[in-house]
Amino acid sequence: MTENGHLPVLPTEVIEFLDVGREGIFIDCTLGLAGHALAVLERNPRVRLIGLDRDGQSLEIARDRLEPYAGRVTLYQADFKDLAKLDLPFAKVRGILVDLGISSFQLDSPERGFSYMHEGPLDMRIDQRTKTTAEKILHTYPEQKLAEMFAKYGELAQTRRLAREIVHLRKLGRLETTGDLRVLIEQIYRWRPQRGRIHPAAKAFQALRIEVNGELEGLGEFIDGTVRLAAKGTRFVIISFHSLEDRIVKRAFHALARPDEGAPILEVLTKKPVMASEAEVAANSRARSAKLRAAERV
Ligand SMILES: C[S@@+](CC[C@H](N)C(=O)[O-])C[C@H]1O[C@@H](n2cnc3c(N)ncnc32)[C@H](O)[C@@H]1O
């Protein structure tokens, strides 16, 4: 573990697929605590790194960790979906990394409200400057919309009942913390810990987080737009942790590699998504559901 409890996933594969031996700029769209970024900078002294994160708190920790390389690093607090607006020198960019979702650091910070395992506010905003919190969604969405959200992003059963109970609790003013939501979910799904079973609250919290942060919105368009901006030879490495996310990445890559009209502008380097080894999963449980897809601008 690193000092902040975050190990980058698939580190060897990321370095390989980015082809970090080349001179130029690498963009880390989801810097987190700079695990991958540090590996890139350590690997090649002729590399410059541009790092983005929506989360100001993570960005400040990353800035400290990257201090030894400060002369080669530029950081932005930004949503990677706004990458095109940053006016970056794409002709010099050699690789672009996107490691989706949130980090263990965020998950393990109780005050951020991301985890059902910690008592905290129902917040879940990645960028704390934005207005929509998990509490706002739970307290304002109509029952039907809540049920659909939990079914689609959490792949949970009985979501109509879950939504009904949420509406009931919120009327009583008894849905204020992560603990309130966890207890409700444990009652509905009659939760008893069992080896190999995922806690239903993990799925429900994931669904809420995806909704709060609009995580899947515009992801396909971001990939399409960025590949078009990129120079020939630019490598794309995208790691997802959710089947819906992975499907968006797969389809976006495929559409550019096999367009209905015109010549392909992307070559997919991973026929199937690359997954972590058993040894990596044993050392870093977050790696269990990671799927890496890589491609090259042609
Ligand atoms: C899985 S972590 C990345 C960990 C990082 N690769 C490392 O090795 O430390 C994902 C990071 O992406 C950030 N993030 C999520 N969605 C984002 C977005 N749309 N734009 C920019 N950053 C985002 C999160 O705040 C989080 O810090």
The ligand as an SDF file (V2000), in Angstrom:
LIG
                    3D

 27 29  0  0  0  0  0  0  0  0999 V2000
   -9.5050    5.4570   -9.9780 C   0  0  0  0  0  0  0  0  0  0  0  0
   -8.9900    7.0180   -9.4910 S   0  0  0  0  0  0  0  0  0  0  0  0
   -7.4720    7.2600  -10.3260 C   0  0  0  0  0  0  0  0  0  0  0  0
   -6.2880    6.7610   -9.5950 C   0  0  0  0  0  0  0  0  0  0  0  0
   -4.9650    7.0980  -10.2690 C   0  0  0  0  0  0  0  0  0  0  0  0
   -4.8600    6.5050  -11.5770 N   0  0  0  0  0  0  0  0  0  0  0  0
   -3.8130    6.6760   -9.4060 C   0  0  0  0  0  0  0  0  0  0  0  0
   -3.0210    5.8350   -9.8320 O   0  0  0  0  0  0  0  0  0  0  0  0
   -3.6620    7.2110   -8.2940 O   0  0  0  0  0  0  0  0  0  0  0  0
  -10.0280    8.0370  -10.4280 C   0  0  0  0  0  0  0  0  0  0  0  0
   -9.8090    9.5290  -10.2300 C   0  0  0  0  0  0  0  0  0  0  0  0
  -10.4940   10.1840  -11.2840 O   0  0  0  0  0  0  0  0  0  0  0  0
  -11.1440   11.3110  -10.7770 C   0  0  0  0  0  0  0  0  0  0  0  0
  -12.2640   11.5390  -11.6980 N   0  0  0  0  0  0  0  0  0  0  0  0
  -13.4070   10.8300  -11.8110 C   0  0  0  0  0  0  0  0  0  0  0  0
  -14.1610   11.3170  -12.8130 N   0  0  0  0  0  0  0  0  0  0  0  0
  -13.4480   12.3530  -13.3560 C   0  0  0  0  0  0  0  0  0  0  0  0
  -13.6980   13.2400  -14.4410 C   0  0  0  0  0  0  0  0  0  0  0  0
  -14.8110   13.1760  -15.1620 N   0  0  0  0  0  0  0  0  0  0  0  0
  -12.7500   14.1520  -14.7370 N   0  0  0  0  0  0  0  0  0  0  0  0
  -11.5900   14.2220  -14.0190 C   0  0  0  0  0  0  0  0  0  0  0  0
  -11.3180   13.4050  -12.9750 N   0  0  0  0  0  0  0  0  0  0  0  0
  -12.2340   12.4870  -12.6510 C   0  0  0  0  0  0  0  0  0  0  0  0
  -11.5220   10.9650   -9.3710 C   0  0  0  0  0  0  0  0  0  0  0  0
  -11.6300   12.1140   -8.5830 O   0  0  0  0  0  0  0  0  0  0  0  0
  -10.3530   10.0660   -8.9350 C   0  0  0  0  0  0  0  0  0  0  0  0
   -9.3810   10.8060   -8.2760 O   0  0  0  0  0  0  0  0  0  0  0  0
  1  2  1  0
  2  3  1  0
  2 10  1  0
  3  4  1  0
  4  5  1  0
  5  6  1  0
  5  7  1  0
  7  8  2  0
  7  9  1  0
 10 11  1  0
 11 12  1  0
 11 26  1  0
 12 13  1  0
 13 14  1  0
 13 24  1  0
 14 15  1  0
 14 23  1  0
 15 16  2  0
 16 17  1  0
 17 18  1  0
 17 23  2  0
 18 19  1  0
 18 20  2  0
 20 21  1  0
 21 22  2  0
 22 23  1  0
 24 25  1  0
 24 26  1  0
 26 27  1  0
M  CHG  2   2   1   9  -1
M  END
$$$$
